[in-house]
Amino acid sequence: MVIALVMLYGITKDRWRWRTFVKRSALALVAIIALTGAVIGGLYLWNHLPPVTRQTEYAGLRLGIGPDEVIYIKGFPPTVLGEAKTEGDWIGSEPVIDTSKLEKGKNVQDYREWQYEGYNSRVDITFNLEKTAVVVIQCYSNDRLSRCPPILGISDGDSEKTVVDKLGVPAISRIEGVAKYISYPNLGISLFLTKEQVYMLGINDPQYKRGS
């Protein structure tokens, strides 16, 4: 190819405007390279932009479903949480109640928070105040070894840097004792971290206010 170009130049150098041709060819090559770089860069940015779709399903459950459907999907919860204590040393804590030992006349539908134990993990479900619809679905990991279902590529054990790289800077971030709570309201995602690693992750209804 190079030899052919040299021969062509020798034959036509007195008749063709080679300098103009070379300049135009170089400009065209630069334009092609720039366009290719722009396309590749655009695809990279597109693939790494934070997702914008709000999450409504997690751990095999969907926000808004009722307690009967939860039982149909996952069975009866082994444990539920009772009302928060209002006095004593453990004020604010919620007692864990074995559902096989519920008080007479009580059933699981009388409780807002249900728990399903897994292998080194636990799925927690919170219903609305009327106890008619799921408003929070979370998974707690005992050892942070990817025990929970991932959300948008985030798993328990991931670092805070990994979370920010994948989802962007959280809208809400605050330290609570030895843990950090971060939230992405536009995605409906909440994460809990300790020692800069995710140990609990979940989704919530847009109307849900934490602590309510």
Phi, psi and omega in degrees: 000314180297316180298318180297320179294320178298316179296319179296321178296318181297326182281325190248006187298333180273347184249330183259152176271080186295323181298316178295319181299316181296318180298314180295321179296319179295318178297319179296319179296316178299318180297319179296316179297317180296317180296317179298317179297320180295319179295313180297316179297320179296318178296320179297312180298320180299318182287342183248003176290144176301138179294155183244358182276128178288134183276131181236353180231140179198143177054036177080005181238165182230139176300141177097344180284158182271173182298324180297321180289325176299315179297321179299320183281315188245354183086180179290138179290135178295328180221154174227166177254134178277183179294145180297139179291139182254359179205169180089185183292334184255034181302134181092342180281151180250121182292138175276125185244125174290122185289347176279354182234033180294151177300153179301132180091352180262150172221171187297332180292351177277356184242144182277332187241122180245153180228139177235115181282140174234194179282109182056029179205170179207132175262126180250135180236133177240133177262166176292176184300329180279353180061036182246345184212142178289130178242344178218135173229120182226158175229128179255133179252129180289322188238002178058043180241050178057045180277335184263154173299138180287157174237116180050041177084002178261130180235160172298140185099343177293149179281162177299323178299318178299318179300311182294322178298323184272322187250348184092181180289129182292149178289329180233132178208121178209147179271132179234093184068239180267005183241165174234136177252126175231148185218145175239085184303326180293337178258348182073025185248137173232140181229148176238134183231152170218141185052038175066023177232144178288128175239347176214138179216152182186182179232161180211158177293144182298335180274350183285134175247122183303132180094353180268000000 
